[in-house]
Amino acid sequence: MDSQHNLESGAVQQNREYAAPERRWAWVEIDREAIRHNLKRFRKLLGPDVKMLAVVKADGYGHGAVEVARVALATGATILGVSSVDEGIELRRADIAAPVLILTEPPIEAIPLILQHQLIPSIYNMEFALALGEMADAQGRVSPYHLKVDTGMNRVGVHHSDAGDFLRSISFHRGLELQGVFTHFATSDDVATYEFQRQLERFEQALAVIRYMGVNPGIIHAANTAAAIRYRQARYNMVRLGLGIYGLHPSEVTRQLIDLRPAMSVHARISFLKPVPVGEGVSYSYTYRSPGNVLIATLPIGYGDGLARMLSNQMDVLIDGRRLPQVGTICMDMMMVEINQRSSALKPRVSVQLGDEAIIVGASGDESISLDDMARTLGTINYELACRFGLRLDRVFVD
Ligand SMILES: *Cc1c(COP(=O)(O)O)cnc(C)c1O
């Protein structure tokens, strides 16, 4: 069984774009129509004049960067956002010619690749800026860049009160062209708005200084999904949409404001099924013992696929519209589900067969399990869980 799996997973990696449940009974489904729906909702909310940058970093939040980029560009996004040079190159290798903004400043050593693939870096270190300008100029080019201003996230960026000076020291360079100025909010998904307002004011002040110097800031952008939905004044010329295009909400406060549809669902088929008598332990360390005569179904998905082991004995799966408890410790590649064999007038006996499909994330009948539900159990956020499911599971795209 194991060696067969290894052979298969090699084949799956090579043929990732053709990946299908036929080779491994666990996969992620990405609904392109949901991504289109979400982008259209954003377009409606934003009006015609605000550009949409689709953030496809971390392999499109686990949804597949290239596929998501294609759908987003066909549905109104005009620029893509990534967090590394490699992520940008992946898009170029897929023949995506749209502008690609790297949201953080790459290492100086990456400058040749940035120029070669015509990626747009964010800049906040003088050394990097001058090295980029030199190399671009040496090649007879002008490299566009966006200035990242730190208005209070305190992660990366030129301090908001230094933005003018910073630009003054690099704007002479003929190898550089300021294409945009941006900032990032630390609290745009919080109920409280004070900290957000303070960042916005600092950004406004930095912009005022830049304009006063006679420099055109180009594309001004600040809002991620939460800010784009909640704060009209933070939309400027462009918004950077990550989570929202995948149909996920950054917090409860955005739910009433826009209708989004999750694009990702997680599926597995029953790979083994057996009756287990009362009192038997199941899986590592016997964290579960059968309370009666049960059927134990094995699903070939585990923590190696991004299903947090912390969810052991704390999650359900859906089979045929029924909610069934996951039991025992979640393994690297598999987990078990209990199918209670007792029936009553209210609860008819569940009948399942080898190969039946279970929904790990998604809807079945009237029941559904969201990444938000899972994130709540784990004390984390939907962002993290979406990324994780992209690590090993094969993706199937549906329209
Ligand atoms: C990831 C990222 C975004 C997207 O944020 P969402 O909350 O997913 O919309 C926007 N801007 C920057 C700088 C980012 O790093």
PDBQT file of the ligand as one rigid body, heavy atoms in Angstrom, charges set to zero:
ROOT
HETATM    1  C1  LIG A 401      -1.445  39.642   1.698  1.00  0.00    +0.000 C 
HETATM    2  C2  LIG A 401      -1.541  41.082   1.467  1.00  0.00    +0.000 A 
HETATM    3  C3  LIG A 401      -2.764  41.659   1.049  1.00  0.00    +0.000 A 
HETATM    4  C4  LIG A 401      -4.052  40.888   0.923  1.00  0.00    +0.000 C 
HETATM    5  O1  LIG A 401      -4.704  40.874   2.169  1.00  0.00    +0.000 OA
HETATM    6  P1  LIG A 401      -6.149  40.209   2.319  1.00  0.00    +0.000 P 
HETATM    7  O2  LIG A 401      -6.519  40.487   3.719  1.00  0.00    +0.000 OA
HETATM    8  O3  LIG A 401      -5.979  38.765   2.041  1.00  0.00    +0.000 OA
HETATM    9  O4  LIG A 401      -7.035  40.864   1.324  1.00  0.00    +0.000 OA
HETATM   10  C5  LIG A 401      -2.763  43.009   0.755  1.00  0.00    +0.000 A 
HETATM   11  N1  LIG A 401      -1.646  43.764   0.884  1.00  0.00    +0.000 NA
HETATM   12  C6  LIG A 401      -0.473  43.253   1.308  1.00  0.00    +0.000 A 
HETATM   13  C7  LIG A 401       0.711  44.118   1.426  1.00  0.00    +0.000 C 
HETATM   14  C8  LIG A 401      -0.386  41.903   1.622  1.00  0.00    +0.000 A 
HETATM   15  O5  LIG A 401       0.769  41.396   2.053  1.00  0.00    +0.000 OA
ENDROOT
TORSDOF 0
